[in-house]
Amino acid sequence: MNLDRENMKKLMLLITFTVFLLVGVQRLDVVLGTLDVVWAIFFPFVLGSAIAFFLNVPMSFLERTLFGEKETREKKWQKKLARPLSLLLTVVLVIAVIVLVIFVVVPELSTTVTSLAAQVEAAIPKAQSWLNGVFRDNEQVSAWFDSMEVNWEAMVQRALNVLQSGAESILASTVLVARGIINAVYTFVIAVVFSCYVLIQKEKLRIQARKLLKAIFPKKHAERILYIFSLSYRTFTNFVTGQCLEAVILGTMFFVVMSILRFPYALLVGILVAFTALIPIFGAFIGCAVGAFLILVVNPMKALAFIVLFLVLQQVEGNLIYPHVVGSSVGLPSIWVLVAVTVGGNLMGLVGMLIFIPIVSVLYTLLREWVYRRLKEKNIEKDGEQENPQNTI
């Protein structure tokens, strides 16, 4: 090999990388500890970027709807106030949705739990009497049922004793809990402020990022990276839009059908289902459980009918609405939507469900482009998949 200046530079970089890799493997604990510290420092900004990304979807829609496209704005005040007003309206809208769920759903759940506890306490003597009538001929079973008494005062006292026994440990950890709450609030405030700065100056940041990539990488690689970023942005934006649209459709379906069939809590359950449906595919089941619980206190038979209604509407939503609204919005076939949600949920829980659909969609699009490019290079032009690029690979 010709050891010219360029090759010597590559060789030194390779040796340096190898040394760092060996040291990192031998002192893995130090490396992981350093990464934890770095992550803790930059986490507010990562969280702020994520918040800015999600808020950008409704903000851009409001900005286009209320003020028109940026290039077509003629009045000076429109150019100055369009972005801040759109951001303010977006924040108010998000807060309004959260407050609606908290002040409508949570109090109703609290009231339902209290009412259900009272009904269970009143139903226990009736159940004992009914069972005594059924097993009247069996003296042992009757004696056992007669001996069953639920002492609510004893149960409450036992719970108080458990709380008192753990009071010392609770007091000892109060400082740590308070510190954790303060740190979480501080992190969230920094993230929100950072997200607002990002949204206000997003065009400027985009230009700076493009210049930085083109300065670091060769032009071809920089363009490819920018294309992947652009594809990811479109995919994630379409996914958020499609997911919100699907949630609104499902919540409206529940409200309309429950109102027609005269189910109790039609509006409340519709809002709850719409909110939980933001979790892909499986979120509506959470709304079903809470909705059935609410209706159970009022009318147990209608609670059973509500479960049947949910299964029917869930089949309609799962087979018709979700794959076409969300699957088509991210360019991902229905089967891969289900795979992405399942794998993401197993790996990362709720967060994985939310982000794996657009991630898999980006990978799917890149893989499809590579396959079609390879087919073209091999002069396979008459293939059925090549004739219709929208088909699955």
N, C-alpha and C positions, 0 to 999 in steps of 0.2 A: 504494500500500500504506500502511496506517495504521501509522505508526512509534510504536506504543505501547511500553511497557516490555517486554512479552513478545516482540514482534517484534524489538526492538533486541537483546535477549538472544540470540535465534536468529541474527540477522545477525552479531553479534560472534563467536559460536561458529563460524559458517560461514567468516568471514574468518580466524579463528585456525587452523582446520583447513586452509584453503587455503595459508596461509603455511607451516605445518609440512610439508605435502605437497610444496610446491615446494622447500623447503630439503632435505627428505629425498631428493628425486630428484637434486638437484644434488650432494649429499654422500652418495651411496649407500654408499661405502666406510666412512664413519664410522658410518652407521646400522647396517650389517651387523656392523661390529666391536663396536658397543655391544650389539647383539642377541646376539652370541656370548658376551660377558662375562655378560650377564644370564642366558642359558641355562646357562652353566657354574655360576653361583651357585645357580640353582634346580633344576638337574638331579637332585641327590640326592633332593629332595623329590618331583619328578615320578616318579622311579624308585621311591621308597618308596610313592607312591600306587598305582602299577601293581602292585607286589608285594602291597600290602594288598588290592587288588581281587581278585587271583587267590587269595590265601590266604583271603579271606572266604567263598568258596564251600565248601571243606571245613570251615572253622571253624563256619559257620552250621549245616551238616548235623550235625556232632558235637555242637554245643550243643543243637540240638533233640532229637537222638536220646538223648543221655545225661542231659540235665537238663530236657527238656520246653520248651514255649513260655515266653517270658519272663513273660507275663502270668499264667501258671498256677503259677509257682514259689511255694511256700508257705514253705519253710524259709529261714531267714536265710542260712545258709552256702551254699545253692544260688545265691542272688542275688549273693553276693560272689565266689564261686569259679567259677561257671559259665563266664564269659568268659575269665579267665586260664587255666584248665585246658584249655578247648577250644583256645585259641590255642597253648598249649604242646604239646598232642597233635598239632595241625596241623603245627607246625614240625618235631617229631620224625618225623612221617610223611613229610614232604617230604625231610628229610635222609636218612631210611632208604631212600627210593626212589633218591635220587642215589647213595648209597653202594653200594646193590645193583648199580646199573648199572656204577659205576666198578670195583668189586672182583670182579664176575662177568664182565663183557664185556671190559674192557680187558686183564686178564691172559691171558684165552683168546685174544684177538687177537694179543697179543705172542708167545705160544707158537706160534700158527698161522703167523705170519710167519717165525719162526725155522725151524720145521719145513719150511715151503714153500721157503725159501731152500736148505736142505740137500737137499731132494728135487730142486730144479731143478739144483743143482750136480752131483748124482749122475746125473741124467737126460741131461745134455748129451753125455757119451761114448756112451751108448746110442743117442741120436738120431743121432750122427755115424756109428756103425756101421750103423744101419738105412739111413741115406741112402746110405752107401757101397755097401750091397748093392743098393739100388734103381738107383743110377746107375753100376753096375759097368762097363758097356760104354762109358760116356762118360769118357774119361781126363781131360779138362779139369775136368769137374765133380767127379770123384773127387779130383783133386789139390787143388782149391779146398777141398773138405771136409776133406781131411787137414791142410791148412794152417791151418784154423780151430782155434785154441786159446784158451781163456779163461783168462787169467792172473789169478787172483783176488788174488794178492799185489800185482800191478801196479795193479789197480783200486783196492785199498785204499790203496796208496801215493799214487796220483793224487788220491784223495779227501782224504788227509791234506795233500797239497801245496796243494789248493784251500783247505782250512781254515786252513793256516798263512799263506797269502797274504792271507786276509781277517781275520787275527787282529787287526791294528792297528785296522781300522775297527770290529771288534766291541768291542774294549776301549774305543775312543773313545766308543761309544754305550752303554756299560754304565751310566753314570750316568743317561743319559736314560731307559733302559729301567727301571732301578730306581725312578726318580722316577715314571714312569708306573704301575708296579705299585703303589707306595705310594699314589698318588692314587686308583687304581681300588679298592684295598682300603678306603681311607678313605671313598670315595663309597658303596661297597656297605654298609659298616657303618652309616653315617649313614642310608642308605635303609632298611635293615632295622629300625633303631631307630625311625625315623619311622613305618614301616608298622605296627609294634606299637602305637605310640601311637594311630594312626588306628583300628586295629581295636578297641582297648580302649574308645575314646570315640566310636565311630561314630555312635551315636544323638545325642549332644550336638552333634557336628559337623554332622549332618544338620539339626538344628533351627536352628543358627546360619546355615547356608547358606540355608535357606528365609527366615529373617528378613532376611538381607542382600539377597536377590533382590527380596523384596517392598518393601524400603526404597528400592531403586534404580529398579526398573521399575514401570510401572503394574500394577495387579492382574491385568488380563487377560494381559498379556505375561509377568508373573511366573508365572502358573499354566501358561501354555503352555511356558515354559522348564522348569519343574518336571516337567511331563508328559513332555517329551522326555528329560530326565535319568532319569526313572523307567523309561521305555521302553528307554533305552539300557542301564540297569543290568540289567533283566530279560533283555534280549536277550543281553548279554555273559555273564551268569550261566548262562543256558540253554546258550549255546554252549560254555562251558568244561565244563559238566557233560556235555553230549552228546559233546564231543570225547574226554573221558576215558573215557566209557562205550564209545564206538566203539573206542578203542585197546585196552581190556580185552577186548572181544569178539573183535577181530581177533587179538590175541596168544594168546587161549585157543584160537581156531580152529586156528592154526598148531601150537600145542603138542599138541592132541589128534590132529590128522590126522598130524603127523609121528611121534608116538608109536605110532599104529596101524600106519603104514607102516614103522616101525623106521628112521627117519632119525636120523643122529647129531646131537647138540647140539639136541635137541628143546626142552628147557627154556630153554636159552640163546637160541636163535633166537626162541622165543616172547616172551621178555622184551624182546629187542632190537627185534622188530617192534612190540610194544606201545608201547615208548618212542618209537620214531621215527614211529609212526602219529599222535602228537600233532601233527605237522605235517600240515595238511589235505591230503588226496588224494595228494600226491606223497611224503609222508614214508615210507610203507611201502616204496617202491622203494629207499630207502637201506638199510633193514633187509634187503631181498632181496639187495642186492649184498654186504653184509657176511656174511649167512648163507650165500650161495652160495660165498663165498670160504673160509669156515670148513669147509664140507662138502667143498670141492674137494680139500683136503689129505688127507682121510680116504678119499674115494671119488669120483673125477671123474664117474662115471656117475650117482651119486646127486645130485651137484651139478646136473647137467643136469636130472634128474627134479625136483629142488627148484625150479628155475626154472619148469618146467611147472606144478608144484603152486602156485607163487606166482601165476602168471598166472590160474589157475582161481579161487583164493581171492580174488584181487584183483578179478576180475569180479563175484564174489558180493558182496564188500564194497562195491565202487564203485557197483553198480547197485541193491543191495537194502538194505544196512546203512547206509552213510554218508548217502545222501539222506534216508532215513526217520528215522534217529536224530538226526543233526546238523541236517539241513535242516528237519525238523519242529520241532526244539527251538528254532530261531531264527525260525520262521515264514517261511522262505524256500524257494521252490520249487527243485527239484533243479537246473534249468538255471542259475538265478542263483547257486547255490552254486558251480558250476563257473566261471562268469564272474567271481565275486568272488575266488576263489582265483587264477585266472589273472592278472587285472588287478593284484591286490595283490602277487603274486609278481614281476611285471614292474616295478612301481613301487618296492617297498620290500623285495624279497627275502623272507626267512623271516618277518620281522616283519609284512610286508604280508599274507602268507598267513594269519597268525593273527588279524589284527584286521579284515581287510576283510569277512569273512563277517558278523560282527555289525554293522559299519558299514553295509554294503549292506542288511542286514535292517531296520535302523532307517529308512533312507531309503525302502526299499520300503514299509514300514508307513505312514510319513507320506504318501507319494505316494498310496497306496491310499485312505487316509482322505480326502485332498483330492479324489480323483476321485469317490468316492461322495458326498461332500458337494456337489460341483458337479452331479452327476447328480440329486441330490435337489432342489437349487435349481431345476433345469430341469424338474422334475416327470417325470423319466424313471425311473419306478418299476417298469416291467415288463421292464426289461433283464435278460438272463440273468445277467450279472455282478452286478447289484444284488440279485438274489434270493439269491445265495449269496456272501456277502462273503469266504469263504475261497478263492474261485477267484482265479487270477492276473488282474492287470489287463491 
